[in-house]
Amino acid sequence: MKRVHEHIQSAISNVLAKQGVSSPTVTLEKPRDPAHGDIATNAALVHAKLLGKPPRQIAEMIVAGLDLDEGLCKCEGVAGPGFINFRFADKYLQSIAALAINRSDEFGDSRDLSGKRILIEFVSANPTGPLNVVSARAAAVGDSLKRIFTALGAECDSEFYVNDAGNQVELLGKSVYARYANIFGRESEIPEGGYHGEYITEFASSLAEQQGDRFLNDPDAAEKLGVLAIERHVSMHEKSLAIFRVEMDNWFRESSLRKSGSEWKALEALERRGAIFDKDGAKFVRTSEFGDGQDWVVVTSQGKPTYFLPDIAYHWDKFRRGYHHIIDILGPDHHAYLTKMAAAMKALGEDSSRLEIMLLQHINLLRDGEPVKMSKRAGKLIEMDELLEEVGVDAARYFFLLRRTSTPLDFDIELAKRQSDDNPVFYVQYAHARIESIFRRSEVPVPEIPENLELLTHEEELVLLRRLRELNDVLYECAFSRDPHALTNWLREVSAQFHRFYHHCRVLTTPPELQAARLCLCRATQIALQRGLTLCGVSAPTEM
């Protein structure tokens, strides 16, 4: 689908080359006003200084020298100070329907990112309790990005970093033990900073039922119970994500770093490079010399590593795995993390530009416009499983992608459950199902071979074809911006345009040749909707 863009760029470059421009810069973009055409370029303005002529004169010269394939596009002329506009040929647009039908499983895909290896770490919630809705948004965004990167030819891996070591594991074990001891009539309090959710009591009760009082007088009970609780919660996370249609390629455990001594190896490497200094008995990394605003403690005066040292070791491990792009999706409270970690990687001699930190903004859960804050079970944020039970996987995944990752998201539970056009996911899925109902009502089979496409000349048909050809552009935009929300916008636009097409263009009560062509367009639209929904991790129902 990039064929037209490449053709126009080549044609303009050839004209400029004849004028002595050795390396022309030709950028194409979509005009804001459709009346100006499908593609525009400012190439004349860009090269005006070099050629020493007014931009409009250069634009007219380019237009006069263009050698375009009329089966792909035509030049609409010069506009304003020197913009050149182009419009797709009907023949080219009609070919989009054939392309969709012939490449139904790969429509919109390309090899734009072929040869690139990408690692996305997302969710990575502490294994101290169930996943909440914040983790659910991260899961939806991260998994959809992985699907999009893969569709564009990249080798993309997903990873969940399991924080199964450190102080939080100790607090978790003590919290479980307190509730476990309470069951047997022994007074015991959850420690300060511990965990109070109902899931802690449930786990303690199941232990008491299955194991009896075997841990009651065990001096290592808290440590053992912490390990058991961690394993239980990791298993819960895996199941919750699987229900959410998210399969992680790797579950990387912090404990594995500690067992292998990776954090100390990272410290030694930093020391060898002169990036560590001692102060007040503690060890600091000189991140301020590598772009950060301050230096950070990596080993306390008691000789214990801070959380930052295993984080450095983990990211260094990522770098040494050979990925071209290393993406972390984190919460909004990690705004200082990028410069901090990037500086640490620079200190280790790595190319820190390979590291990207995405900050996913807050979620405001609403019910008919009113805030919903408390979980029925956890005592804090709404659990991911609770939300999925109420609104379903499709609605949850789609709603989490509706806004840019850089903006807070208002998620109205009642709207997500509504079976009406004001529910964004219902609106798109209904368009897909409506097309299937057209095929059920027709007396001809679903078209497998495109035919009579030259009859698709109605303005609404051509606009719909224009929307379909945008899929690859939208996927590239999502990949480039690291934000899949543009895909939901495109799905809404395609659905809306299909409904307009169906309103203005009769499908089943037209002459056979035109009916066949329009059924092909319906099938192409259905394929495009299904492909877009799949990349969002949402199903494409055939009945609603």
Secondary structure as a PSIPRED ss2 file (coil, helix, strand):
# PSIPRED VFORMAT (PSIPRED V4.0)

   1 M C   1.000  0.000  0.000
   2 K C   1.000  0.000  0.000
   3 R H   0.000  1.000  0.000
   4 V H   0.000  1.000  0.000
   5 H H   0.000  1.000  0.000
   6 E H   0.000  1.000  0.000
   7 H H   0.000  1.000  0.000
   8 I H   0.000  1.000  0.000
   9 Q H   0.000  1.000  0.000
  10 S H   0.000  1.000  0.000
  11 A H   0.000  1.000  0.000
  12 I H   0.000  1.000  0.000
  13 S H   0.000  1.000  0.000
  14 N H   0.000  1.000  0.000
  15 V H   0.000  1.000  0.000
  16 L H   0.000  1.000  0.000
  17 A H   0.000  1.000  0.000
  18 K H   0.000  1.000  0.000
  19 Q C   1.000  0.000  0.000
  20 G C   1.000  0.000  0.000
  21 V C   1.000  0.000  0.000
  22 S C   1.000  0.000  0.000
  23 S C   1.000  0.000  0.000
  24 P C   1.000  0.000  0.000
  25 T C   1.000  0.000  0.000
  26 V C   1.000  0.000  0.000
  27 T C   1.000  0.000  0.000
  28 L E   0.000  0.000  1.000
  29 E E   0.000  0.000  1.000
  30 K C   1.000  0.000  0.000
  31 P C   1.000  0.000  0.000
  32 R C   1.000  0.000  0.000
  33 D C   1.000  0.000  0.000
  34 P H   0.000  1.000  0.000
  35 A H   0.000  1.000  0.000
  36 H H   0.000  1.000  0.000
  37 G C   1.000  0.000  0.000
  38 D C   1.000  0.000  0.000
  39 I E   0.000  0.000  1.000
  40 A E   0.000  0.000  1.000
  41 T E   0.000  0.000  1.000
  42 N C   1.000  0.000  0.000
  43 A H   0.000  1.000  0.000
  44 A H   0.000  1.000  0.000
  45 L H   0.000  1.000  0.000
  46 V H   0.000  1.000  0.000
  47 H C   1.000  0.000  0.000
  48 A H   0.000  1.000  0.000
  49 K H   0.000  1.000  0.000
  50 L H   0.000  1.000  0.000
  51 L H   0.000  1.000  0.000
  52 G C   1.000  0.000  0.000
  53 K C   1.000  0.000  0.000
  54 P C   1.000  0.000  0.000
  55 P H   0.000  1.000  0.000
  56 R H   0.000  1.000  0.000
  57 Q H   0.000  1.000  0.000
  58 I H   0.000  1.000  0.000
  59 A H   0.000  1.000  0.000
  60 E H   0.000  1.000  0.000
  61 M H   0.000  1.000  0.000
  62 I H   0.000  1.000  0.000
  63 V H   0.000  1.000  0.000
  64 A H   0.000  1.000  0.000
  65 G H   0.000  1.000  0.000
  66 L C   1.000  0.000  0.000
  67 D C   1.000  0.000  0.000
  68 L C   1.000  0.000  0.000
  69 D C   1.000  0.000  0.000
  70 E C   1.000  0.000  0.000
  71 G C   1.000  0.000  0.000
  72 L C   1.000  0.000  0.000
  73 C E   0.000  0.000  1.000
  74 K E   0.000  0.000  1.000
  75 C E   0.000  0.000  1.000
  76 E E   0.000  0.000  1.000
  77 G E   0.000  0.000  1.000
  78 V E   0.000  0.000  1.000
  79 A E   0.000  0.000  1.000
  80 G C   1.000  0.000  0.000
  81 P C   1.000  0.000  0.000
  82 G C   1.000  0.000  0.000
  83 F E   0.000  0.000  1.000
  84 I E   0.000  0.000  1.000
  85 N E   0.000  0.000  1.000
  86 F E   0.000  0.000  1.000
  87 R E   0.000  0.000  1.000
  88 F E   0.000  0.000  1.000
  89 A C   1.000  0.000  0.000
  90 D H   0.000  1.000  0.000
  91 K H   0.000  1.000  0.000
  92 Y H   0.000  1.000  0.000
  93 L H   0.000  1.000  0.000
  94 Q H   0.000  1.000  0.000
  95 S H   0.000  1.000  0.000
  96 I H   0.000  1.000  0.000
  97 A H   0.000  1.000  0.000
  98 A H   0.000  1.000  0.000
  99 L H   0.000  1.000  0.000
 100 A H   0.000  1.000  0.000
 101 I H   0.000  1.000  0.000
 102 N H   0.000  1.000  0.000
 103 R C   1.000  0.000  0.000
 104 S C   1.000  0.000  0.000
 105 D C   1.000  0.000  0.000
 106 E C   1.000  0.000  0.000
 107 F C   1.000  0.000  0.000
 108 G C   1.000  0.000  0.000
 109 D C   1.000  0.000  0.000
 110 S C   1.000  0.000  0.000
 111 R C   1.000  0.000  0.000
 112 D C   1.000  0.000  0.000
 113 L C   1.000  0.000  0.000
 114 S C   1.000  0.000  0.000
 115 G C   1.000  0.000  0.000
 116 K C   1.000  0.000  0.000
 117 R E   0.000  0.000  1.000
 118 I E   0.000  0.000  1.000
 119 L E   0.000  0.000  1.000
 120 I E   0.000  0.000  1.000
 121 E E   0.000  0.000  1.000
 122 F C   1.000  0.000  0.000
 123 V C   1.000  0.000  0.000
 124 S C   1.000  0.000  0.000
 125 A C   1.000  0.000  0.000
 126 N C   1.000  0.000  0.000
 127 P C   1.000  0.000  0.000
 128 T C   1.000  0.000  0.000
 129 G C   1.000  0.000  0.000
 130 P C   1.000  0.000  0.000
 131 L C   1.000  0.000  0.000
 132 N E   0.000  0.000  1.000
 133 V H   0.000  1.000  0.000
 134 V H   0.000  1.000  0.000
 135 S H   0.000  1.000  0.000
 136 A H   0.000  1.000  0.000
 137 R H   0.000  1.000  0.000
 138 A H   0.000  1.000  0.000
 139 A H   0.000  1.000  0.000
 140 A H   0.000  1.000  0.000
 141 V H   0.000  1.000  0.000
 142 G H   0.000  1.000  0.000
 143 D H   0.000  1.000  0.000
 144 S H   0.000  1.000  0.000
 145 L H   0.000  1.000  0.000
 146 K H   0.000  1.000  0.000
 147 R H   0.000  1.000  0.000
 148 I H   0.000  1.000  0.000
 149 F H   0.000  1.000  0.000
 150 T H   0.000  1.000  0.000
 151 A H   0.000  1.000  0.000
 152 L C   1.000  0.000  0.000
 153 G C   1.000  0.000  0.000
 154 A C   1.000  0.000  0.000
 155 E E   0.000  0.000  1.000
 156 C E   0.000  0.000  1.000
 157 D E   0.000  0.000  1.000
 158 S E   0.000  0.000  1.000
 159 E E   0.000  0.000  1.000
 160 F E   0.000  0.000  1.000
 161 Y E   0.000  0.000  1.000
 162 V E   0.000  0.000  1.000
 163 N C   1.000  0.000  0.000
 164 D C   1.000  0.000  0.000
 165 A C   1.000  0.000  0.000
 166 G C   1.000  0.000  0.000
 167 N H   0.000  1.000  0.000
 168 Q H   0.000  1.000  0.000
 169 V H   0.000  1.000  0.000
 170 E H   0.000  1.000  0.000
 171 L H   0.000  1.000  0.000
 172 L H   0.000  1.000  0.000
 173 G H   0.000  1.000  0.000
 174 K H   0.000  1.000  0.000
 175 S H   0.000  1.000  0.000
 176 V H   0.000  1.000  0.000
 177 Y H   0.000  1.000  0.000
 178 A H   0.000  1.000  0.000
 179 R H   0.000  1.000  0.000
 180 Y H   0.000  1.000  0.000
 181 A H   0.000  1.000  0.000
 182 N H   0.000  1.000  0.000
 183 I H   0.000  1.000  0.000
 184 F C   1.000  0.000  0.000
 185 G C   1.000  0.000  0.000
 186 R C   1.000  0.000  0.000
 187 E C   1.000  0.000  0.000
 188 S C   1.000  0.000  0.000
 189 E C   1.000  0.000  0.000
 190 I C   1.000  0.000  0.000
 191 P C   1.000  0.000  0.000
 192 E C   1.000  0.000  0.000
 193 G C   1.000  0.000  0.000
 194 G C   1.000  0.000  0.000
 195 Y C   1.000  0.000  0.000
 196 H C   1.000  0.000  0.000
 197 G C   1.000  0.000  0.000
 198 E H   0.000  1.000  0.000
 199 Y H   0.000  1.000  0.000
 200 I H   0.000  1.000  0.000
 201 T H   0.000  1.000  0.000
 202 E H   0.000  1.000  0.000
 203 F H   0.000  1.000  0.000
 204 A H   0.000  1.000  0.000
 205 S H   0.000  1.000  0.000
 206 S H   0.000  1.000  0.000
 207 L H   0.000  1.000  0.000
 208 A H   0.000  1.000  0.000
 209 E H   0.000  1.000  0.000
 210 Q H   0.000  1.000  0.000
 211 Q H   0.000  1.000  0.000
 212 G C   1.000  0.000  0.000
 213 D C   1.000  0.000  0.000
 214 R C   1.000  0.000  0.000
 215 F C   1.000  0.000  0.000
 216 L C   1.000  0.000  0.000
 217 N C   1.000  0.000  0.000
 218 D C   1.000  0.000  0.000
 219 P C   1.000  0.000  0.000
 220 D C   1.000  0.000  0.000
 221 A H   0.000  1.000  0.000
 222 A H   0.000  1.000  0.000
 223 E H   0.000  1.000  0.000
 224 K H   0.000  1.000  0.000
 225 L H   0.000  1.000  0.000
 226 G H   0.000  1.000  0.000
 227 V H   0.000  1.000  0.000
 228 L H   0.000  1.000  0.000
 229 A H   0.000  1.000  0.000
 230 I H   0.000  1.000  0.000
 231 E H   0.000  1.000  0.000
 232 R H   0.000  1.000  0.000
 233 H H   0.000  1.000  0.000
 234 V H   0.000  1.000  0.000
 235 S H   0.000  1.000  0.000
 236 M H   0.000  1.000  0.000
 237 H H   0.000  1.000  0.000
 238 E H   0.000  1.000  0.000
 239 K H   0.000  1.000  0.000
 240 S H   0.000  1.000  0.000
 241 L H   0.000  1.000  0.000
 242 A H   0.000  1.000  0.000
 243 I H   0.000  1.000  0.000
 244 F C   1.000  0.000  0.000
 245 R C   1.000  0.000  0.000
 246 V C   1.000  0.000  0.000
 247 E C   1.000  0.000  0.000
 248 M C   1.000  0.000  0.000
 249 D C   1.000  0.000  0.000
 250 N E   0.000  0.000  1.000
 251 W E   0.000  0.000  1.000
 252 F E   0.000  0.000  1.000
 253 R E   0.000  0.000  1.000
 254 E H   0.000  1.000  0.000
 255 S H   0.000  1.000  0.000
 256 S H   0.000  1.000  0.000
 257 L H   0.000  1.000  0.000
 258 R H   0.000  1.000  0.000
 259 K H   0.000  1.000  0.000
 260 S H   0.000  1.000  0.000
 261 G C   1.000  0.000  0.000
 262 S H   0.000  1.000  0.000
 263 E H   0.000  1.000  0.000
 264 W H   0.000  1.000  0.000
 265 K H   0.000  1.000  0.000
 266 A H   0.000  1.000  0.000
 267 L H   0.000  1.000  0.000
 268 E H   0.000  1.000  0.000
 269 A H   0.000  1.000  0.000
 270 L H   0.000  1.000  0.000
 271 E H   0.000  1.000  0.000
 272 R H   0.000  1.000  0.000
 273 R C   1.000  0.000  0.000
 274 G C   1.000  0.000  0.000
 275 A C   1.000  0.000  0.000
 276 I E   0.000  0.000  1.000
 277 F E   0.000  0.000  1.000
 278 D E   0.000  0.000  1.000
 279 K E   0.000  0.000  1.000
 280 D C   1.000  0.000  0.000
 281 G C   1.000  0.000  0.000
 282 A E   0.000  0.000  1.000
 283 K E   0.000  0.000  1.000
 284 F E   0.000  0.000  1.000
 285 V E   0.000  0.000  1.000
 286 R C   1.000  0.000  0.000
 287 T H   0.000  1.000  0.000
 288 S H   0.000  1.000  0.000
 289 E H   0.000  1.000  0.000
 290 F H   0.000  1.000  0.000
 291 G C   1.000  0.000  0.000
 292 D C   1.000  0.000  0.000
 293 G C   1.000  0.000  0.000
 294 Q C   1.000  0.000  0.000
 295 D C   1.000  0.000  0.000
 296 W E   0.000  0.000  1.000
 297 V E   0.000  0.000  1.000
 298 V E   0.000  0.000  1.000
 299 V E   0.000  0.000  1.000
 300 T C   1.000  0.000  0.000
 301 S C   1.000  0.000  0.000
 302 Q C   1.000  0.000  0.000
 303 G C   1.000  0.000  0.000
 304 K C   1.000  0.000  0.000
 305 P E   0.000  0.000  1.000
 306 T C   1.000  0.000  0.000
 307 Y C   1.000  0.000  0.000
 308 F H   0.000  1.000  0.000
 309 L H   0.000  1.000  0.000
 310 P H   0.000  1.000  0.000
 311 D H   0.000  1.000  0.000
 312 I H   0.000  1.000  0.000
 313 A H   0.000  1.000  0.000
 314 Y H   0.000  1.000  0.000
 315 H H   0.000  1.000  0.000
 316 W H   0.000  1.000  0.000
 317 D H   0.000  1.000  0.000
 318 K H   0.000  1.000  0.000
 319 F H   0.000  1.000  0.000
 320 R H   0.000  1.000  0.000
 321 R C   1.000  0.000  0.000
 322 G C   1.000  0.000  0.000
 323 Y C   1.000  0.000  0.000
 324 H C   1.000  0.000  0.000
 325 H E   0.000  0.000  1.000
 326 I E   0.000  0.000  1.000
 327 I E   0.000  0.000  1.000
 328 D E   0.000  0.000  1.000
 329 I E   0.000  0.000  1.000
 330 L E   0.000  0.000  1.000
 331 G C   1.000  0.000  0.000
 332 P H   0.000  1.000  0.000
 333 D H   0.000  1.000  0.000
 334 H H   0.000  1.000  0.000
 335 H C   1.000  0.000  0.000
 336 A C   1.000  0.000  0.000
 337 Y H   0.000  1.000  0.000
 338 L H   0.000  1.000  0.000
 339 T H   0.000  1.000  0.000
 340 K H   0.000  1.000  0.000
 341 M H   0.000  1.000  0.000
 342 A H   0.000  1.000  0.000
 343 A H   0.000  1.000  0.000
 344 A H   0.000  1.000  0.000
 345 M H   0.000  1.000  0.000
 346 K H   0.000  1.000  0.000
 347 A H   0.000  1.000  0.000
 348 L C   1.000  0.000  0.000
 349 G C   1.000  0.000  0.000
 350 E C   1.000  0.000  0.000
 351 D C   1.000  0.000  0.000
 352 S H   0.000  1.000  0.000
 353 S H   0.000  1.000  0.000
 354 R H   0.000  1.000  0.000
 355 L E   0.000  0.000  1.000
 356 E E   0.000  0.000  1.000
 357 I E   0.000  0.000  1.000
 358 M E   0.000  0.000  1.000
 359 L E   0.000  0.000  1.000
 360 L C   1.000  0.000  0.000
 361 Q C   1.000  0.000  0.000
 362 H C   1.000  0.000  0.000
 363 I E   0.000  0.000  1.000
 364 N E   0.000  0.000  1.000
 365 L E   0.000  0.000  1.000
 366 L E   0.000  0.000  1.000
 367 R E   0.000  0.000  1.000
 368 D C   1.000  0.000  0.000
 369 G C   1.000  0.000  0.000
 370 E E   0.000  0.000  1.000
 371 P E   0.000  0.000  1.000
 372 V C   1.000  0.000  0.000
 373 K C   1.000  0.000  0.000
 374 M C   1.000  0.000  0.000
 375 S C   1.000  0.000  0.000
 376 K C   1.000  0.000  0.000
 377 R C   1.000  0.000  0.000
 378 A C   1.000  0.000  0.000
 379 G C   1.000  0.000  0.000
 380 K C   1.000  0.000  0.000
 381 L C   1.000  0.000  0.000
 382 I C   1.000  0.000  0.000
 383 E E   0.000  0.000  1.000
 384 M H   0.000  1.000  0.000
 385 D H   0.000  1.000  0.000
 386 E H   0.000  1.000  0.000
 387 L H   0.000  1.000  0.000
 388 L H   0.000  1.000  0.000
 389 E H   0.000  1.000  0.000
 390 E H   0.000  1.000  0.000
 391 V H   0.000  1.000  0.000
 392 G C   1.000  0.000  0.000
 393 V H   0.000  1.000  0.000
 394 D H   0.000  1.000  0.000
 395 A H   0.000  1.000  0.000
 396 A H   0.000  1.000  0.000
 397 R H   0.000  1.000  0.000
 398 Y H   0.000  1.000  0.000
 399 F H   0.000  1.000  0.000
 400 F H   0.000  1.000  0.000
 401 L C   1.000  0.000  0.000
 402 L C   1.000  0.000  0.000
 403 R C   1.000  0.000  0.000
 404 R C   1.000  0.000  0.000
 405 T C   1.000  0.000  0.000
 406 S C   1.000  0.000  0.000
 407 T C   1.000  0.000  0.000
 408 P C   1.000  0.000  0.000
 409 L E   0.000  0.000  1.000
 410 D E   0.000  0.000  1.000
 411 F E   0.000  0.000  1.000
 412 D E   0.000  0.000  1.000
 413 I H   0.000  1.000  0.000
 414 E H   0.000  1.000  0.000
 415 L H   0.000  1.000  0.000
 416 A H   0.000  1.000  0.000
 417 K H   0.000  1.000  0.000
 418 R C   1.000  0.000  0.000
 419 Q C   1.000  0.000  0.000
 420 S C   1.000  0.000  0.000
 421 D C   1.000  0.000  0.000
 422 D C   1.000  0.000  0.000
 423 N C   1.000  0.000  0.000
 424 P H   0.000  1.000  0.000
 425 V H   0.000  1.000  0.000
 426 F H   0.000  1.000  0.000
 427 Y H   0.000  1.000  0.000
 428 V H   0.000  1.000  0.000
 429 Q H   0.000  1.000  0.000
 430 Y H   0.000  1.000  0.000
 431 A H   0.000  1.000  0.000
 432 H H   0.000  1.000  0.000
 433 A H   0.000  1.000  0.000
 434 R H   0.000  1.000  0.000
 435 I H   0.000  1.000  0.000
 436 E H   0.000  1.000  0.000
 437 S H   0.000  1.000  0.000
 438 I H   0.000  1.000  0.000
 439 F H   0.000  1.000  0.000
 440 R H   0.000  1.000  0.000
 441 R H   0.000  1.000  0.000
 442 S C   1.000  0.000  0.000
 443 E C   1.000  0.000  0.000
 444 V C   1.000  0.000  0.000
 445 P C   1.000  0.000  0.000
 446 V C   1.000  0.000  0.000
 447 P C   1.000  0.000  0.000
 448 E C   1.000  0.000  0.000
 449 I C   1.000  0.000  0.000
 450 P C   1.000  0.000  0.000
 451 E C   1.000  0.000  0.000
 452 N C   1.000  0.000  0.000
 453 L H   0.000  1.000  0.000
 454 E H   0.000  1.000  0.000
 455 L H   0.000  1.000  0.000
 456 L C   1.000  0.000  0.000
 457 T C   1.000  0.000  0.000
 458 H C   1.000  0.000  0.000
 459 E H   0.000  1.000  0.000
 460 E H   0.000  1.000  0.000
 461 E H   0.000  1.000  0.000
 462 L H   0.000  1.000  0.000
 463 V H   0.000  1.000  0.000
 464 L H   0.000  1.000  0.000
 465 L H   0.000  1.000  0.000
 466 R H   0.000  1.000  0.000
 467 R H   0.000  1.000  0.000
 468 L H   0.000  1.000  0.000
 469 R H   0.000  1.000  0.000
 470 E C   1.000  0.000  0.000
 471 L H   0.000  1.000  0.000
 472 N H   0.000  1.000  0.000
 473 D H   0.000  1.000  0.000
 474 V H   0.000  1.000  0.000
 475 L H   0.000  1.000  0.000
 476 Y H   0.000  1.000  0.000
 477 E H   0.000  1.000  0.000
 478 C H   0.000  1.000  0.000
 479 A H   0.000  1.000  0.000
 480 F H   0.000  1.000  0.000
 481 S H   0.000  1.000  0.000
 482 R C   1.000  0.000  0.000
 483 D C   1.000  0.000  0.000
 484 P C   1.000  0.000  0.000
 485 H H   0.000  1.000  0.000
 486 A H   0.000  1.000  0.000
 487 L H   0.000  1.000  0.000
 488 T H   0.000  1.000  0.000
 489 N H   0.000  1.000  0.000
 490 W H   0.000  1.000  0.000
 491 L H   0.000  1.000  0.000
 492 R H   0.000  1.000  0.000
 493 E H   0.000  1.000  0.000
 494 V H   0.000  1.000  0.000
 495 S H   0.000  1.000  0.000
 496 A H   0.000  1.000  0.000
 497 Q H   0.000  1.000  0.000
 498 F H   0.000  1.000  0.000
 499 H H   0.000  1.000  0.000
 500 R H   0.000  1.000  0.000
 501 F H   0.000  1.000  0.000
 502 Y H   0.000  1.000  0.000
 503 H H   0.000  1.000  0.000
 504 H H   0.000  1.000  0.000
 505 C C   1.000  0.000  0.000
 506 R C   1.000  0.000  0.000
 507 V C   1.000  0.000  0.000
 508 L C   1.000  0.000  0.000
 509 T C   1.000  0.000  0.000
 510 T C   1.000  0.000  0.000
 511 P C   1.000  0.000  0.000
 512 P H   0.000  1.000  0.000
 513 E H   0.000  1.000  0.000
 514 L H   0.000  1.000  0.000
 515 Q H   0.000  1.000  0.000
 516 A H   0.000  1.000  0.000
 517 A H   0.000  1.000  0.000
 518 R H   0.000  1.000  0.000
 519 L H   0.000  1.000  0.000
 520 C H   0.000  1.000  0.000
 521 L H   0.000  1.000  0.000
 522 C H   0.000  1.000  0.000
 523 R H   0.000  1.000  0.000
 524 A H   0.000  1.000  0.000
 525 T H   0.000  1.000  0.000
 526 Q H   0.000  1.000  0.000
 527 I H   0.000  1.000  0.000
 528 A H   0.000  1.000  0.000
 529 L H   0.000  1.000  0.000
 530 Q H   0.000  1.000  0.000
 531 R H   0.000  1.000  0.000
 532 G H   0.000  1.000  0.000
 533 L H   0.000  1.000  0.000
 534 T H   0.000  1.000  0.000
 535 L H   0.000  1.000  0.000
 536 C C   1.000  0.000  0.000
 537 G C   1.000  0.000  0.000
 538 V C   1.000  0.000  0.000
 539 S C   1.000  0.000  0.000
 540 A C   1.000  0.000  0.000
 541 P C   1.000  0.000  0.000
 542 T C   1.000  0.000  0.000
 543 E C   1.000  0.000  0.000
 544 M C   1.000  0.000  0.000
